[in-house]
Amino acid sequence: MALLKLIPSCKDYLWGGHRLAEEYGKEYDGEVLAESWELSCHPDGPSAIANGPYKGKTLREYIEAEGREVLGRHCARFRDFPILIKFIDAKQNLSIQVHPDNRYALKNEGQYGKTEMWYIMDAKEGSFLYYGFKREISKEEFSERIQNDTLLEVLNAVPVQKGDALFIESGTIHAIGKDILIAEIQQNSNVTYRVYDYGRVGKDGKKRDLHIEKALAVTKRVPIIKSGKSYPHVADCDYFTVDKMNLDGRMMKKMEGTVGPESFASILILDGRGIITCGKETVEYKKGDSLFLSAGSGTYEIEGSCDALITTIRENAGLVRVGIDICRKDTRIGLVNMDYKLLAHKVIPTEPGKHPEEIVRNIGETVLGLMEEHGITVDQCAGVGVGVPGTVDCQKGVVIDSDDISWRQVPLEDMLAEYLPVAVKIADDSDFAALGAACLV
């Protein structure tokens, strides 16, 4: 199965409208439809499959059944499914908010941070959104303006119209304004810190929570400097690459593309209708549809009229790997580049008398600190390999038994992944030693 049509998860946030149901065909009976999560493996709102043998299953269930190969080799560096794609209908202003980066979010929220991009699908005349600051401000001024309700005075208000695109890096203060319809491509995260909410109340009649201390810790308090580095793409970063496709149905009514083994492709239909064919599979599409083509699907053809965004995952340049060797006395940590050159290393005591969670936390935090010390971000980490003395279930990532460090049934991969949002693999330390020797031959 290479070509999937997806069913979104719908959200009724208080600021939403109903255009996604009325104009984009979303099946939803409620009065407010603020967001439809079109491509999602997030537990807060997974999308489902509408066609083929996996009909009725979630996208995550499909990936688990078919294997992570359907995501492509560029996704191997991610612990979870890398992105989340939404339609957003803002009938009212959204709260002023900011998203943390990976390191802060993993430490404080247990999930990824959020970098995202917005594509303006429609906007009434005079519509605007907030995007960064007008000028650089101090942390003290930021805090004071939140407390005395003057924050809007220093925010950068950006007029928008249909077809505009903005890239919102983690740490950027922002807010969608009323009467704007948006397609959002983002990291797979649901972490948002609100700093101002117009005094609104939720369904419980109480004002919605603000997250001022966390926002103060993660916000970049400077104006946004626009960059053209994404050209010729609509957006391009380590998490996603977004391209625009347009078929007018007259002069241009057919297009071919290829989905190689590097990455899956998401096709989000903003307007139009027609058919898409991949191999022996053919699916009709219309305005508002979301399609998923698994990695290695090969050539596909889109025919009809179509205004769409195509999202893929590119290779991350400048990658490093982390090697961890847990021994009875010490744990050795090393950072190597893709040519196996040692970039940095550190030795810490293992302290096997401590609980495994404490030992793993110390290892995870040490790895993050070593990377930060040498100017290496989490996004540049291609994966983590861990050698452990004893009996190891490599498939499940569990240390079954280790007399050296007194571990029994320790889910090491899952525990370490809480600190490092990348692929983590464990093995018996003797196997890793043999592999290391082979690499040096």
C-alpha positions as CSV (number, residue, x, y, z in Angstrom):
1,M,0.0,0.0,0.0
2,A,1.7,3.2,-1.2
3,L,-1.1,5.8,-1.6
4,L,-3.2,6.6,1.5
5,K,-6.0,9.1,1.8
6,L,-6.2,10.4,5.4
7,I,-9.1,11.3,7.8
8,P,-8.2,14.1,10.2
9,S,-8.6,14.5,13.9
10,C,-10.8,17.5,14.6
11,K,-10.4,20.2,17.4
12,D,-13.0,22.6,18.7
13,Y,-10.8,25.2,20.3
14,L,-12.8,28.3,21.4
15,W,-11.3,30.7,18.8
16,G,-12.2,28.6,15.8
17,G,-14.9,29.0,13.1
18,H,-16.7,26.5,10.9
19,R,-15.1,27.0,7.4
20,L,-13.2,23.7,7.5
21,A,-16.5,21.9,7.5
22,E,-18.4,24.2,5.2
23,E,-15.8,24.8,2.6
24,Y,-13.3,22.0,3.0
25,G,-15.6,19.1,3.5
26,K,-14.5,18.0,7.0
27,E,-17.1,15.7,8.5
28,Y,-17.8,17.4,11.8
29,D,-21.1,18.0,13.6
30,G,-19.9,20.5,16.3
31,E,-20.4,24.3,16.1
32,V,-16.7,25.1,16.2
33,L,-14.0,23.4,14.1
34,A,-10.8,25.3,14.9
35,E,-8.2,22.7,13.6
36,S,-8.2,19.5,11.6
37,W,-5.0,17.5,12.1
38,E,-4.5,16.1,8.6
39,L,-1.3,14.2,8.9
40,S,-0.7,13.1,12.5
41,C,0.7,10.3,14.6
42,H,0.5,12.5,17.8
43,P,-1.5,10.8,20.6
44,D,-3.5,14.0,21.1
45,G,-5.1,13.6,17.7
46,P,-4.0,10.8,15.3
47,S,-5.2,10.8,11.7
48,A,-6.8,7.7,10.3
49,I,-6.8,6.0,6.9
50,A,-9.8,6.2,4.5
51,N,-8.9,3.7,1.8
52,G,-7.4,0.3,1.1
53,P,-6.6,-2.6,3.4
54,Y,-5.7,-0.3,6.3
55,K,-9.0,1.6,6.1
56,G,-10.1,2.6,9.6
57,K,-6.7,2.1,11.1
58,T,-4.6,5.0,12.3
59,L,-1.6,6.2,10.5
60,R,0.6,5.0,13.4
61,E,-0.9,1.6,13.1
62,Y,-0.1,1.5,9.4
63,I,3.5,2.4,10.1
64,E,3.8,-0.2,12.9
65,A,2.4,-2.9,10.6
66,E,4.5,-2.0,7.5
67,G,7.7,-1.0,9.3
68,R,9.5,2.4,9.5
69,E,10.8,1.9,6.0
70,V,7.6,3.5,4.7
71,L,8.9,6.8,6.2
72,G,12.2,6.7,4.4
73,R,15.8,6.7,5.5
74,H,15.9,10.4,6.2
75,C,13.4,9.8,9.0
76,A,15.7,7.2,10.7
77,R,17.2,10.0,12.9
78,F,13.8,10.7,14.5
79,R,12.5,8.9,17.5
80,D,8.9,9.4,16.5
81,F,7.0,10.4,13.4
82,P,8.7,13.7,12.6
83,I,5.9,16.1,11.6
84,L,2.2,17.2,12.1
85,I,0.2,18.9,9.4
86,K,-3.0,20.9,10.2
87,F,-5.6,23.2,8.7
88,I,-6.4,26.1,11.1
89,D,-9.5,28.3,10.9
90,A,-9.0,31.3,13.2
91,K,-12.4,33.1,13.5
92,Q,-11.0,35.0,16.5
93,N,-7.5,35.9,17.5
94,L,-5.3,33.1,18.9
95,S,-3.4,33.7,22.1
96,I,0.1,35.2,22.0
97,Q,2.3,32.2,22.4
98,V,5.7,30.7,22.0
99,H,7.0,27.1,21.5
100,P,10.2,25.7,23.1
101,D,13.1,24.0,21.3
102,N,13.7,20.3,21.5
103,R,16.0,20.3,24.5
104,Y,13.8,22.4,26.7
105,A,10.6,20.6,25.7
106,L,12.1,17.2,26.3
107,K,13.4,18.1,29.7
108,N,10.2,19.8,30.8
109,E,7.3,18.3,28.8
110,G,8.5,14.9,27.7
111,Q,8.0,15.6,24.0
112,Y,9.6,17.5,21.1
113,G,9.7,21.3,20.8
114,K,8.1,23.0,17.9
115,T,9.3,24.7,14.8
116,E,6.6,25.4,12.2
117,M,5.6,27.2,9.1
118,W,2.3,28.8,8.0
119,Y,0.9,29.0,4.5
120,I,-2.0,31.5,4.3
121,M,-4.9,29.9,2.5
122,D,-7.2,32.8,2.9
123,A,-7.4,36.1,4.8
124,K,-9.9,38.9,5.0
125,E,-8.8,42.3,3.9
126,G,-6.9,44.0,6.8
127,S,-6.0,40.7,8.5
128,F,-2.7,40.4,10.3
129,L,-0.8,38.2,12.6
130,Y,1.9,38.7,15.2
131,Y,5.5,37.5,14.4
132,G,8.4,38.4,16.7
133,F,9.2,41.7,18.2
134,K,9.5,45.2,16.7
135,R,12.7,45.7,18.6
136,E,14.9,43.8,21.0
137,I,13.7,43.9,24.6
138,S,15.1,42.7,27.9
139,K,13.7,39.7,29.8
140,E,12.7,42.2,32.5
141,E,10.7,44.4,30.0
142,F,9.1,41.2,28.6
143,S,8.0,40.2,32.0
144,E,6.7,43.6,32.9
145,R,4.7,44.0,29.7
146,I,3.0,40.6,30.3
147,Q,2.0,41.6,33.8
148,N,0.7,45.1,32.8
149,D,-1.0,44.0,29.5
150,T,1.2,46.1,27.2
151,L,2.9,43.3,25.4
152,L,1.0,43.9,22.1
153,E,2.8,47.3,21.9
154,V,6.1,45.7,21.2
155,L,5.0,42.8,19.0
156,N,5.5,42.9,15.2
157,A,2.1,42.9,13.5
158,V,2.4,41.5,9.9
159,P,-0.4,42.1,7.4
160,V,-1.1,38.9,5.4
161,Q,-2.9,37.8,2.3
162,K,-3.6,34.5,0.5
163,G,-0.4,32.9,-0.6
164,D,1.9,34.3,2.0
165,A,4.2,31.9,3.9
166,L,6.0,32.5,7.3
167,F,8.6,30.3,9.0
168,I,8.3,30.2,12.8
169,E,11.4,28.9,14.5
170,S,11.1,27.6,18.0
171,G,11.5,30.5,20.5
172,T,9.6,33.0,18.2
173,I,6.7,34.7,19.8
174,H,3.7,34.7,17.5
175,A,-0.1,34.5,17.1
176,I,-2.6,34.0,14.3
177,G,-5.0,36.9,13.9
178,K,-8.8,36.6,13.3
179,D,-10.3,35.8,9.9
180,I,-7.3,33.9,8.7
181,L,-7.2,30.3,7.3
182,I,-3.9,28.6,7.5
183,A,-2.1,25.3,6.5
184,E,0.5,24.6,9.2
185,I,3.4,22.2,8.9
186,Q,5.2,21.7,12.2
187,Q,7.3,19.3,14.3
188,N,5.3,16.5,15.8
189,S,4.6,18.4,19.1
190,N,1.6,19.8,21.0
191,V,3.6,22.1,23.3
192,T,2.5,25.7,23.5
193,Y,3.2,28.4,26.1
194,R,0.6,31.1,26.3
195,V,1.7,34.5,27.5
196,Y,-1.5,36.6,26.6
197,D,-5.0,35.5,25.9
198,Y,-7.2,38.6,25.8
199,G,-8.8,37.7,29.1
200,R,-10.8,34.9,27.5
201,V,-12.4,32.0,29.5
202,G,-12.6,28.3,28.6
203,K,-15.5,25.9,28.6
204,D,-15.2,25.7,32.4
205,G,-15.8,29.4,32.8
206,K,-12.3,30.1,34.0
207,K,-9.5,32.0,32.3
208,R,-7.2,29.8,30.4
209,D,-3.8,29.1,31.9
210,L,-0.8,31.2,31.0
211,H,2.7,29.8,31.0
212,I,4.7,32.9,31.8
213,E,7.8,31.4,33.5
214,K,8.3,28.9,30.7
215,A,7.7,31.5,28.0
216,L,10.3,33.8,29.6
217,A,12.8,30.9,29.6
218,V,12.5,30.1,25.9
219,T,11.5,33.3,24.0
220,K,14.0,35.0,21.7
221,R,13.3,38.6,22.4
222,V,14.6,40.1,19.1
223,P,13.1,41.1,15.8
224,I,12.8,38.4,13.1
225,I,15.4,38.6,10.3
226,K,13.8,37.1,7.2
227,S,16.0,34.7,5.3
228,G,15.8,33.5,1.7
229,K,17.7,30.3,2.4
230,S,14.6,28.1,1.8
231,Y,14.5,29.1,-1.9
232,P,13.3,27.5,-4.1
233,H,11.1,25.8,-1.5
234,V,8.3,27.4,0.4
235,A,10.0,26.3,3.6
236,D,13.1,24.2,4.3
237,C,14.6,23.1,7.6
238,D,16.0,20.0,9.3
239,Y,12.4,18.9,10.2
240,F,10.5,19.4,6.9
241,T,10.8,20.7,3.3
242,V,7.6,22.2,1.8
243,D,7.1,22.8,-1.9
244,K,4.1,24.3,-3.8
245,M,2.3,22.6,-6.7
246,N,-0.2,24.2,-9.0
247,L,-2.2,22.7,-11.8
248,D,-4.7,25.1,-13.4
249,G,-6.6,22.4,-15.2
250,R,-6.1,24.1,-18.6
251,M,-2.6,24.9,-19.7
252,M,-1.2,22.7,-16.9
253,K,-3.4,19.8,-16.0
254,K,-1.0,16.9,-15.3
255,M,2.2,16.5,-13.3
256,E,4.5,13.6,-12.5
257,G,6.6,13.2,-9.4
258,T,8.7,10.5,-7.7
259,V,8.8,9.3,-4.1
260,G,12.1,7.6,-3.6
261,P,13.4,5.6,-0.6
262,E,14.7,8.8,1.1
263,S,11.4,10.1,2.4
264,F,7.6,9.7,2.3
265,A,5.6,12.5,0.7
266,S,2.6,14.3,2.1
267,I,0.3,16.1,-0.4
268,L,-2.1,18.6,1.1
269,I,-4.8,19.7,-1.3
270,L,-5.6,23.4,-0.8
271,D,-8.0,23.7,-3.8
272,G,-9.1,21.8,-6.9
273,R,-10.1,18.2,-7.7
274,G,-8.8,15.3,-9.8
275,I,-7.1,12.0,-9.5
276,I,-3.7,10.8,-8.3
277,T,-2.2,7.5,-9.5
278,C,0.7,5.7,-8.1
279,G,1.5,2.2,-9.6
280,K,-1.8,0.3,-9.7
281,E,-3.5,2.6,-7.2
282,T,-5.7,5.5,-8.1
283,V,-7.4,7.9,-5.6
284,E,-9.7,10.8,-6.3
285,Y,-8.9,14.0,-4.5
286,K,-10.7,17.3,-3.8
287,K,-10.2,20.5,-1.9
288,G,-9.2,19.8,1.7
289,D,-7.9,16.2,1.2
290,S,-4.6,14.9,2.7
291,L,-2.7,12.2,0.9
292,F,0.3,10.1,2.1
293,L,2.7,8.4,-0.2
294,S,5.1,5.9,1.5
295,A,8.8,6.1,0.8
296,G,9.8,4.1,-2.2
297,S,6.4,4.5,-3.9
298,G,8.1,5.4,-7.1
299,T,6.4,7.6,-9.8
300,Y,3.1,9.1,-9.2
301,E,0.9,11.3,-11.5
302,I,-1.6,14.0,-10.5
303,E,-4.2,15.0,-13.0
304,G,-6.9,17.7,-12.8
305,S,-6.8,21.2,-11.1
306,C,-4.8,21.4,-8.0
307,D,-3.3,23.9,-5.6
308,A,-1.3,21.8,-3.1
309,L,1.6,21.7,-0.6
310,I,4.0,18.8,-0.8
311,T,6.0,18.0,2.3
312,T,9.1,15.7,2.5
313,I,11.9,15.1,5.0
314,R,15.4,16.0,3.6
315,E,18.8,14.8,4.7
316,N,20.3,16.6,7.6
317,A,23.8,18.0,6.8
318,G,26.6,17.9,9.4
319,L,25.3,14.9,11.3
320,V,27.0,13.3,14.3
321,R,26.5,10.0,16.1
322,V,26.7,9.3,19.8
323,G,28.4,6.2,21.2
324,I,27.8,5.2,24.8
325,D,29.6,2.4,26.6
326,I,28.2,1.5,30.0
327,C,30.6,-0.4,32.2
328,R,30.6,-1.5,35.8
329,K,32.7,1.4,37.0
330,D,32.5,4.1,34.3
331,T,30.4,5.1,31.4
332,R,32.2,6.4,28.3
333,I,30.4,8.8,25.9
334,G,31.8,9.9,22.5
335,L,30.6,12.1,19.7
336,V,31.7,11.1,16.2
337,N,31.0,12.5,12.7
338,M,29.8,10.5,9.8
339,D,33.5,9.7,8.9
340,Y,33.9,8.1,12.4
341,K,36.2,10.9,13.5
342,L,36.0,11.5,17.3
343,L,34.8,15.0,18.0
344,A,34.4,14.9,21.8
345,H,34.3,12.4,24.6
346,K,33.6,12.3,28.3
347,V,33.8,9.7,31.1
348,I,31.4,9.7,34.0
349,P,30.9,7.2,36.9
350,T,28.2,4.6,36.3
351,E,27.3,4.2,40.0
352,P,25.5,0.8,39.6
353,G,24.1,1.1,43.1
354,K,21.7,3.8,42.0
355,H,18.3,3.3,40.4
356,P,18.5,2.8,36.6
357,E,16.4,5.9,36.0
358,E,19.0,8.0,37.8
359,I,21.9,6.5,35.8
360,V,20.1,7.0,32.5
361,R,19.1,10.6,33.4
362,N,22.8,11.3,34.2
363,I,23.9,9.8,30.9
364,G,21.2,11.7,28.9
365,E,22.0,15.0,30.5
366,T,25.7,14.5,30.0
367,V,25.2,13.8,26.3
368,L,23.2,16.9,25.9
369,G,25.7,19.0,27.8
370,L,28.6,17.6,25.7
371,M,26.8,18.4,22.5
372,E,26.0,21.9,23.7
373,E,29.6,22.5,24.8
374,H,30.8,21.7,21.3
375,G,28.1,23.6,19.4
376,I,26.1,20.5,18.3
377,T,22.4,20.7,18.4
378,V,20.0,17.7,19.0
379,D,18.8,18.2,15.4
380,Q,22.3,17.2,14.2
381,C,22.3,13.8,16.0
382,A,21.7,10.9,13.6
383,G,21.4,8.3,16.3
384,V,22.7,6.9,19.5
385,G,24.3,3.5,20.0
386,V,24.6,2.0,23.5
387,G,26.8,-0.9,24.6
388,V,25.7,-2.7,27.8
389,P,27.3,-5.6,29.6
390,G,25.0,-8.6,29.9
391,T,22.0,-10.0,28.1
392,V,20.2,-7.6,25.8
393,D,17.0,-7.7,23.7
394,C,18.1,-5.6,20.8
395,Q,14.7,-5.6,19.1
396,K,12.8,-4.3,22.2
397,G,15.6,-2.2,23.5
398,V,15.6,-3.9,26.9
399,V,18.5,-4.9,29.1
400,I,17.2,-8.3,30.3
401,D,20.0,-9.0,32.8
402,S,23.3,-7.4,33.7
403,D,25.2,-8.5,36.8
404,D,27.8,-5.9,36.2
405,I,25.4,-3.0,36.8
406,S,22.6,-4.9,38.6
407,W,20.0,-4.2,36.0
408,R,17.0,-6.5,35.3
409,Q,14.4,-5.8,32.6
410,V,15.4,-2.2,32.1
411,P,13.8,-0.6,29.0
412,L,16.9,1.4,28.2
413,E,16.0,2.6,24.7
414,D,12.7,4.1,25.8
415,M,14.3,5.7,28.9
416,L,17.2,7.3,27.0
417,A,14.9,8.5,24.2
418,E,13.2,10.7,26.8
419,Y,16.3,12.9,26.7
420,L,17.4,12.3,23.1
421,P,14.7,12.6,20.5
422,V,16.5,10.4,18.0
423,A,16.8,6.7,17.1
424,V,18.4,4.8,20.0
425,K,19.8,1.3,19.6
426,I,21.3,-0.9,22.3
427,A,23.4,-4.1,22.1
428,D,25.8,-6.2,24.2
429,D,29.0,-4.3,24.6
430,S,31.1,-7.1,23.1
431,D,29.0,-6.8,19.9
432,F,29.6,-3.0,19.8
433,A,33.3,-3.5,20.4
434,A,33.6,-5.9,17.4
435,L,31.7,-3.4,15.2
436,G,34.0,-0.6,16.3
437,A,37.0,-2.6,15.5
438,A,35.6,-3.5,12.0
439,C,35.0,0.2,11.3
440,L,38.6,1.0,12.0
441,V,40.0,-1.7,9.7
